[in-house]
Structures are given as C-alpha cells and as structure tokens.
C-alpha cells in the first residue's frame, strides 16, 4: 500500500530524487551556495539567500527520504552535535533579540542539515572530489574578480569587499569578504588538492595546477593567520604520516605521546600567555583582535552560563553586537570561535562547542592513523585547519566552516561512534 508521502510524489519522482545524479548535483550545489555565501548575499540579500537554502534543504530532505532504505542510520548523528545545536536553539528563549536569534538558528540548522545530507549521501572520496571541484570554481572566480577590480577597472568593488590590490601583490580578499577568510578557504583548498594528487582522483595536470594556484592565493592574501595555520598544518601532516607508517602496536603509543605533547604545549602557552601577548602585540592585527576579545569577554560576564543568545553572524545594528567598536569600526564576529561561543551561548555552549570540535578532531585523527587509505587524511587535516583558524576567526561557527565541521563530524561518528556497536533495536537514533 502506498504511504502518504508516495501519494504526493510519483515513483518516477522518488527515483529522480534518490538517484546518484541528483545526489551529486545537490552536493555540489550545497557546497557552492555555502562557500559563496558572501557574494550571493551581497547581490540578493539574506532573504533571498535564506530562500535558496530552504529550497535546497527541502529537496535534500526528499532525497534522503527516497534513499532511506540505502542509508545506515544507526549512530548517524553525533550526540555532541545534537547538544550544541539544541542549546543554540534553546537560547532563543532567553535571547533579548529573539528574531535575530531565530534567524541565526534557522541558518545554523539549514546548513547543518545540508552537511548531514552530504555526509550520508557521499563517501569520502566523492566528498573530496566535490569539495575540490567547488573550491576550484571559488578560487578561479575570486581571482577573476581581483583581475577585473585591480587591472581592468583599477578600483575597488566595495559591496563584494574587494580592495583591488592585485597590482600591489595583495592583500586579496577574493569573494570571501576578508583576506583571512580567503586565506582559510585557500588553506582548505591546499589540503584538498594535495589529497587529490595523492589519490590520483583527477588528472595530474588538473591536480598540480590547482595545488599551485591555491598556494599562490595563500601568498597573495598576505594573511598572517593563514601563514600560521599552514605552518601548523605542515607539522601535523608530517606527524600524521609518520604515525601512519609506524607499526600497528606503535601507533597507539605515538598517539598517546602526541596528546601529552599537545597538552604540555597548551599548558606552557597558558602559563606564558602574558609574555606571548606582549610579543604579538607588536603587530597591529593581533592587537586589534586582542582588544576585541577583552571587550567581548568582559561583556560575557553579564550572562556567563547561558550567554546572550545564539545569532551566528553578528547583526551590527543589534545590541550588544553594535557596542563593539575597535579601531573605529564594527565587526561581524568576535574574531575567535571560542570567545564567540562564550558570548552567545555562555559556558554551557562553549563546553558543547569544544566537545563537538574535539570529538570530531580526535575521531578523524584516529581514522587517519588506522585506515591505510590516504583519503582518510583529509577530514583530520581540514578539521585541524579550521580548529587552529578558530583562534583568530569565527568561521567554524557559521557558513563553510560550520558545514565542513558537520560533514566531518557525522562521517567520523559513523565510523567510530560507540552506538554503532549497539543492537539495532537498542539504538535511539533512527
């Protein structure tokens, strides 16, 4: 007997939405829309962008329902992800800007749903190919707009955030609004194209030129944040491949040693934080960030447990976000994912965010060291890029950073979640 859902859509319709062609197209579309959120919203506004996300999410929901018999649902959604999103949604209740919070939560949930859809519909190799294809387009379009602005019309394009500095050798913002955001995308592209080269999933010429182009973009952004991230990434990549080459009994010992070293480093940094801050304050960019962090943390003490309420990207006309002025200008974030989480969601939300990111990173790292296929290196190193970037940007909480976190989190959970070992009738996740 036909179910109510199948009466609304004929069998041919379900076959279309459940097809591999639709899944591939939806994945590329979702990645493209989220990575290019800034130019899209600059052209059609947030209402138009929200309509695009809602429509795509509806189609992806239909696709998931059509493929429900093909998907392994047990242990699908990590509890840490549900807790963080749930606390964000609950913050609408005590938020003093309910409509802004409701919009922020809707954006967060929509992007998270697209991430879950991609994680369930694509295997890891297909995901890397899709991300690589989208990032090639993003970088090419960004460089094309920089050429148009800096060389052809020789003037900035303010509504896109492009300064037209290409003749000066940078810094470039591309289509990502700021050089640091452009640099983060380029860093993810470097890691993605590196994995493409290693797996030979695209032609050698395409992968090599893509990697060279991404490295060129990193240089042209002149982003100190990205340079620091790539330095950490280079060390982490060497360590990861060293552990992968070790014998199976030795890997666990090396991972434990790595945790000890990282923990000791964090303790040393915390103890010597004032000296480090004094050294870094010689640079104006860090001084700006540090001033903003102190302002945000000072205000966070008014609502230390629950926060002011989730909003995601700061609305610059809504208090308290309109109060933060550093160097005479407002900001769209706290320029630190952890400080931002503490402001919006309090200590509870910050703990949930740290747990979500930490579990995703640990699970992805363990998969990268245990699985011999090199494709498993991608989630671990991309999450590391986003985690380190979160010390100087809030991109992990919204947009492409949030989408990537959700995808990697769900994929890692499906492979290492403790719930996958439960009997099927004992699992609480459909």
LOLUMGU-187086 format. One line per 2 residues: for each residue x, y, z of C-alpha. Coordinates in steps of 0.05 Angstrom, whole numbers. Layout:
N
X/Y/Z  ... $
REM end
This chain:
430
0/0/0  27/69/-17 $
46/113/41  21/186/46 $
89/210/22  89/167/-40 $
19/192/-60  47/263/-65 $
106/244/-108  101/190/-162 $
151/133/-165  189/168/-221 $
197/229/-176  225/187/-119 $
272/153/-167  297/221/-191 $
309/249/-121  342/185/-99 $
386/179/-160  462/186/-158 $
459/244/-208  413/285/-163 $
455/269/-101  518/292/-137 $
485/356/-162  455/372/-94 $
522/362/-61  558/409/-109 $
502/460/-104  502/459/-28 $
577/467/-24  576/522/-75 $
520/561/-42  552/558/26 $
623/574/5  599/632/-38 $
551/659/14  583/728/16 $
575/747/-58  506/715/-61 $
480/754/-1  513/817/-27 $
473/810/-92  405/782/-70 $
406/795/5  396/749/64 $
323/736/50  339/712/-20 $
396/670/6  352/640/60 $
301/621/7  356/586/-33 $
379/547/29  307/528/48 $
290/504/-22  354/463/-28 $
343/434/42  273/414/23 $
297/377/-39  353/344/1 $
302/322/52  260/289/-3 $
323/256/-29  340/228/40 $
270/200/47  275/169/-22 $
341/136/-3  321/117/68 $
330/43/55  401/52/30 $
428/93/88  457/65/153 $
421/107/205  449/77/269 $
496/125/304  484/175/248 $
480/240/287  535/252/339 $
506/269/408  555/327/414 $
526/358/350  455/350/375 $
473/381/442  506/442/411 $
451/455/361  398/441/414 $
429/491/463  434/543/407 $
360/533/391  341/537/465 $
378/603/472  322/636/431 $
280/632/495  325/678/537 $
354/719/480  339/793/483 $
337/795/407  290/737/393 $
280/749/319  354/755/305 $
366/691/346  311/655/309 $
343/674/242  412/653/266 $
386/586/290  348/575/225 $
412/588/185  452/543/231 $
402/485/226  395/493/150 $
470/489/138  476/432/188 $
422/393/152  458/402/85 $
521/377/119  486/316/145 $
456/302/77  525/307/44 $
557/262/96  503/209/88 $
499/212/12  572/214/-8 $
631/171/10  696/205/30 $
728/202/-39  666/230/-72 $
665/285/-19  737/305/-32 $
724/307/-107  662/351/-96 $
699/399/-49  757/402/-97 $
712/419/-156  676/473/-117 $
739/504/-89  769/507/-159 $
709/548/-181  713/592/-119 $
787/607/-129  780/619/-204 $
721/666/-195  757/703/-138 $
820/713/-179  779/734/-239 $
744/788/-197  811/810/-169 $
837/818/-240  775/856/-260 $
780/902/-200  855/913/-197 $
875/912/-270  815/925/-315 $
776/979/-278  831/997/-227 $
783/1010/-170  755/971/-111 $
688/935/-111  661/954/-42 $
597/913/-40  639/850/-51 $
694/872/-4  747/871/-59 $
800/925/-49  833/917/-118 $
903/906/-91  926/856/-143 $
975/905/-177  1008/914/-108 $
1014/839/-97  959/837/-46 $
927/830/2  870/798/-36 $
801/785/-9  771/748/-68 $
697/732/-59  705/716/15 $
700/789/41  765/789/81 $
836/765/66  835/719/127 $
772/684/104  800/679/34 $
864/650/64  825/598/103 $
789/575/40  856/572/4 $
886/531/61  828/481/56 $
839/480/-19  913/465/-10 $
896/405/33  841/382/-14 $
884/387/-77  941/352/-41 $
896/293/-27  872/294/-99 $
945/289/-121  958/231/-73 $
895/192/-92  900/209/-167 $
826/222/-166  833/276/-220 $
883/284/-276  954/301/-256 $
952/367/-294  888/390/-260 $
910/370/-190  980/400/-198 $
956/467/-226  901/470/-174 $
951/459/-118  998/512/-146 $
941/561/-154  917/550/-82 $
988/562/-56  992/626/-98 $
927/650/-67  954/637/3 $
1014/682/-14  972/737/-45 $
924/741/14  983/763/57 $
943/734/116  986/722/178 $
930/678/204  934/632/144 $
1010/630/145  1008/608/217 $
955/556/201  996/527/144 $
1057/523/190  1017/482/240 $
987/441/183  1056/424/155 $
1079/398/223  1014/360/234 $
1019/328/165  1089/304/178 $
1068/276/246  1006/243/216 $
1044/208/160  1097/187/209 $
1045/153/253  1012/122/192 $
1078/89/172  1090/62/242 $
1072/-10/261  1003/-23/288 $
1026/-34/361  1067/30/359 $
1011/75/333  972/78/398 $
1035/95/437  1052/151/388 $
982/179/391  985/180/467 $
1053/214/464  1023/265/416 $
967/280/464  1017/291/520 $
1060/337/477  1000/378/454 $
973/382/525  1041/404/552 $
1047/456/497  978/485/514 $
997/489/588  1062/525/571 $
1026/573/526  975/587/581 $
1028/599/634  1069/644/588 $
1008/677/557  1025/748/580 $
1094/744/551  1067/716/485 $
1014/771/483  1067/824/494 $
1108/796/436  1048/790/389 $
1022/859/407  1078/887/365 $
1033/872/306  971/916/296 $
927/858/273  936/818/336 $
928/880/379  861/893/345 $
839/822/358  862/822/430 $
826/887/444  761/858/416 $
769/793/455  777/831/520 $
715/872/505  674/811/489 $
698/770/549  684/829/594 $
612/834/570  604/758/573 $
607/762/649  537/791/648 $
509/723/625  566/674/639 $
526/609/639  475/616/584 $
503/673/542  465/728/506 $
432/681/456  454/650/391 $
456/695/330  514/667/288 $
539/725/246  535/788/287 $
479/836/266  514/903/272 $
450/942/288  430/897/347 $
458/907/418  504/883/447 $
538/870/379  532/942/358 $
572/962/420  637/931/398 $
679/982/362  753/971/352 $
795/1018/310  732/1057/296 $
694/1000/261  644/946/278 $
653/872/269  613/812/244 $
644/765/296  690/762/356 $
747/740/311  754/678/354 $
707/619/352  714/602/425 $
705/673/450  644/680/403 $
613/616/431  623/641/502 $
589/707/486  529/677/450 $
519/612/487  556/620/553 $
600/569/587  549/513/572 $
551/528/497  627/537/498 $
635/468/531  587/438/479 $
626/470/422  694/446/449 $
665/376/457  637/376/387 $
702/400/355  746/357/400 $
709/292/387  706/305/313 $
780/320/310  800/260/353 $
756/212/315  781/238/248 $
853/234/271  845/162/295 $
813/143/228  870/176/191 $
922/137/230  885/70/229 $
858/67/157  911/54/104 $
873/92/50  902/161/46 $
834/193/34  821/190/110 $
876/242/119  831/296/91 $
779/304/147  832/304/202 $
876/357/169  818/400/146 $
788/400/216  856/419/243 $
858/478/195  790/501/220 $
807/489/293  871/529/290 $
837/584/250  784/588/304 $
836/621/349  834/682/303 $
768/676/265  697/653/280 $
686/619/212  679/550/245 $
612/572/276  578/594/211 $
579/585/136  630/540/103 $
667/526/168  604/501/202 $
584/460/141  653/427/138 $
652/413/213  584/379/209 $
605/337/149  669/313/182 $
635/303/249  580/259/220 $
628/218/177  675/206/235 $
617/187/281  590/136/231 $
658/101/233  676/106/307 $
612/121/347  601/74/405 $
527/70/384  546/30/322 $
563/-28/368  494/-28/400 $
440/-77/377  396/-43/325 $
335/-45/369  374/-12/425 $
395/48/384  356/112/398 $
375/145/332  330/129/274 $
REM end
